[in-house]
Amino acid sequence: MIRDGLISDGVATRLVFAGKALVVCSVLGAIVAAAVHSRELRARHARHRVDLAAWDVQQAPEWSRLGDVRELRDGTGLADRTMGLFDRTDADAVRRALTAAPGVRRVISIQRRLPDRLVIEVELRHPVAAVFVGGEPGGYVEVDREGVALGPPMPSRPVRSERTLRVIRGQRGSPPAPGERFDDDVLAALGLVAAFDSHPDSVERAEMAWLDEIDVSNHGGRLDPARSEVLLRASPLPSGELLGLGGQDACIVAWGRLRDSVGEPPFEHKAALLLQALRHFPALSDLERIDLRFDELVLDPVGDPRSPEEVLLQVVQPGSPR
């Protein structure tokens, strides 16, 4: 039980998390082999020295990887240090180092355990998408819901909870340094990611997750005010084949504006139209483009002599002859 922000000894290793990404690490004491260091540590009560290189993860969020903790430890520079268990200055330095790490939202507590252990509880930033950035080095930057870059670009698309993260493309300007925030176009796309991920129906949420790329190149109408500000599409497989499309070019989904605004349907209405299209055209096959900016579904078929209105009629009245 957690009371008044304190964690009792009995629950430090069996915390139950609800909506927060928490990791509890135990920094283990160790014997320093070098003779000079041994003499120094004995003189300063070696029994109560903590080796900050030895971390034992006691609890972690399901989406995290072992490498996250290793990167956190190495990135803070703590792996090269020891500290006195009762040294307040050293404890404050550990807190500052962890707080400054890009992947840490906050340090919740640091507790001493005799003879040579610290129990540290931190809230990690949860990666919810990956922003594709060009240049050198290009790649994918993991980002949390607040738009904070959680590390340098990765060469391959990151995987969390056994699924690849949604990709945001077309961001303006240079990518921020780890720990800094992306610009408004990425922040707006993250709002759409949150809306998809929080959709109440799990089956519908999985159906819409198939469209896993969000293109914000025209955010705010910066390229063409008449065009959709946001485009959705399915990512190609490593072989170049598009998921479920048998090599056909990906269908483009014109989502419209990222925020609900006058003149366009709200998110719920657009999601309902998208689900309608996905169910009548599995993997959006035979479609070049669908447009969700209007009250009714607008379709552009591939090589179909019928007009989009006739295809729309087929969707609304699936029993009609095709």
N, C-alpha and C positions, 0 to 999 in steps of 0.2 A: 504494500500500500504506500502511496505517495501522499504525504501530509505536509502542508505548508511548505512545499518545495523541497522537502527532505526525503531521502530514500533510505528506508530501514535496511539493516544488514541482511535480513532474511530475504529480501526481494531484489537485491542488486543484480542477481544473475537470472531472474525469471520475470522480468518486466513484461507487461502486456501493453502493446502499443495500439493506439486508436487514432489514426489519421496523422500521425507524426512519424517521421523517419528518424529513428534513434539508433545509436550504436553505443554500446558500453564496452570500453576497452580497459584491460587491466595491464598496467605497466609493471613488469616483473623485475625484481631485484636480481642481480647476478654478481658473481665474483670477478673482479678485474685481475687478469693474469699477470700483467707486468709488475715487476717487483717494486719499481719506484711508485707506481700508482697504488700498489697494495699497502705500502708503508704510509702513504698519504691518507688513504682511506681509513686505515686503522686509527690513525691519529685523529680523524674527524668522525669517529664512530661508524665504521664501515657497515656495521649491521643495519644501519638506518639510511644507507645510500640506495637510491633508486636508479637502475639502468634504464634510461629512456629509449633504448634501442629494442627492448624486448616487450612486445605487445601481445596480449592474449585477448582475442575478441570473445566476449561472453554473450553478447546479443547484438543482432544486426537486422536491418530491414530486409525483406525478402527480395527486393530488387537489387540489392548491393552485390558487389563482387569482392572476392578476397583482395584483388588488386587495388580496390578503392582504399582500403586501410593501409596497404603498403605505400601507395602514392601519397596518402595523407601524412604518414610518418616521415617519409623521405622529403616531402615538400616543406615540412616545418623546420627541418634541420635538427630535430630533437634526437635523432638516432645517434648523433655523435656526442651526446651529453649524458652526464649523471647529475643527480641533484640530492640534496639532503631532504629527507622525508618531512622534516619539520621546518624547513627553510621557506618562509613566506615569500621572499623575493624570488626564489626559484619557482615556486608554485605560480606566482603571478606571471613569470616569463613563459611558463608552459601554457597558461590560459591565453596569453596574447598571441603566442605562436599558432595555437589551434584556431583561435578566432579569425586570424588573418588568412587562413587557408581557404581557397576558392570554394571547396566543396563543403564547408562547414557553415551552417546558418547561425548557430550559437553554441556556446559551451554551457551546458546546464549545471553541471556540478563537478567538483574535484574533491575526492574524499581520500583520507589517509587510512591505510591498513597496515598495522604492524606485522612483521618488522620492516618491510622494504617494498611496499606496494602502494600504488595510487589507483583508485577506481575513478575513471573519467567518463562522464556521460555527455555526449554531444548530439546535437540534431544536425543531420546531414541534409544538404540540398538534394532534392529528388530530381534526377534528369527526366524530363517529360518529352523532349524533342531534340533533334540534332540540326543545327544550322549548317548548310553547305557553304563553304567559303572558298573562293578561288585564290590565286596568287601562290606565293611560295612561303611556307608550305601550305598547300591547299588541303582540304579534307572536311571532316565533320566535327563540329564543336558541340558537345553536349551542353544543354541549357536547361535551367529550371524554370518554374512557372513565373518567376519574377524577371526572367530574361538575363540572368547572370551566366556568363560563360564559365563553365566548370573546369576547363582545362584547355590545353593547346589542341589544334586540329588533329584528328585521328585519320589515318589513311583509309579506313573502312568504316562502314556504317555501324554505329554502336548497337548492341543488343542488351536489353534489360528485361528481366522476367521472361526470358525465352522468346522474346519477340523484338524485332528491329524497331527502333524509335522512328516516329514520323520525322520527315525531313522538311525543313523550311528552306526554300531557295529564293534567290533574287533579292537578298538583303542589300541595302544601300551602304556604301562606304566600306572602310576597313573593319575587320572584326576586332572586337575589344580584347584587351588582355584578360587572362584568367582572373576572375573575381570582379570584373567590370560588367556593365550591362550593355546589351545590344540596343539599337535604336527603336523608334516607335513602330516601324514596319514589322519587326520580329515580335515585339510585345503584342501587337494586334493579332498576329498569327497565333501566338500562344493562347490568346483568349479563345480563338476558334478551337484549338487543340483541347483546351479545358472543357469547352462546351461538348465536343464529341466524346471525350473520355468520361464525362459525367452524365451522359444520356441515360435515362433511368432503365431502359429495356436492354438487357445484356445481349440478346440476340441481335437487335437492331444496331447496337453499338459495335458488335463484331462485323456486321455487314458493312457499315460505313468506314470501319478501320481499314478496309481493303484499299480505299483511296488514301494513300499514305504520304503523298507529297503535296505541299502547299507552296504555291508560287506567288510571291508578293512583289514581283518586279514592277507592277503598275499600282502599287499602294498609293492611295491618295490621288490616283489618276495622273501620276507624274509622267507616264509615257503617252497616254491617250485618255482624256477624261470620259470619252464615250465607251471605252472598253471596260470589261469587268476588272475590278481592282484585284481580285484574287482568283486564281485558277487551282483546281484540284486535279490530280491524276494518280494513277497507280505506278509505282516504281518498276523499272525493268529488272528482270532477273540478271544475275552475273553474265549469263550467256547472251544477253541482249534481248531475249524474248520477254514480252510483257506478260505479266501474271494473268493467266486465264484467257489470253487473247490470241494464242497461236501465232505470234509474230506480228499481228496487226498493230498499227500505230495506236498508242494509248488514246482513249476517249478523253477529251478535255471537258472538265466541268466548270462552267462559269458560275462561281459562287456569288459574285457581286461584291458588295462592301463587307468589310469585316465586322463592323458594328451595325446593329439594327438602326435603321434611319428611315426617314420619310421617303416613300417612293419604292421601297423594296419590302418584301415579306420578312417577318422575323425569323430567327434561327429555326424555331420549331416547324414553321411552314416549309422552309427550304429543306430541312432534314426529311420531312414527310415526302416531298417531291423526289428527293434523291433516292429514298428507299423504294418508292414506286418504280423509278427507272431501273434500279438494281434488280428488282424482283421480276420485271417483265423482260429485261435484257441482261441475263446473267453475265457478270464481268463487263457489262456495258458493251458487249460484242455487237457488231453491226452499227455502232454509233460513232460518229466523229466528234460530236459535241452535244452537251446538254446545257441548258441555260436555266438557272434557278432564280433569276432576278425578277421574275414575274409571278403573278398569282397562279398561273397554270404552267405545266411543264412544257418546255420548248426543246425539241429534239432535232438533231441534224443527222440523218442516217448516212451510212457509207454506201455510195453507189446505188441508192434507192431512188427510183423515178418518182416515188410519192413525195409529196410535200411534207415538211415537218408537222403540219396540222393533221395530215392523214395518219402519220405515225402516232401522233398524240391520241387520235381517236382509237387506234389499235390498243393503246395502253389503257385508256379509260374504259373501252368496251372490248375486253380481250376475246370475247366470243365472235367478234366480227371477222369476216374473211380478210386474209392478208394478201 
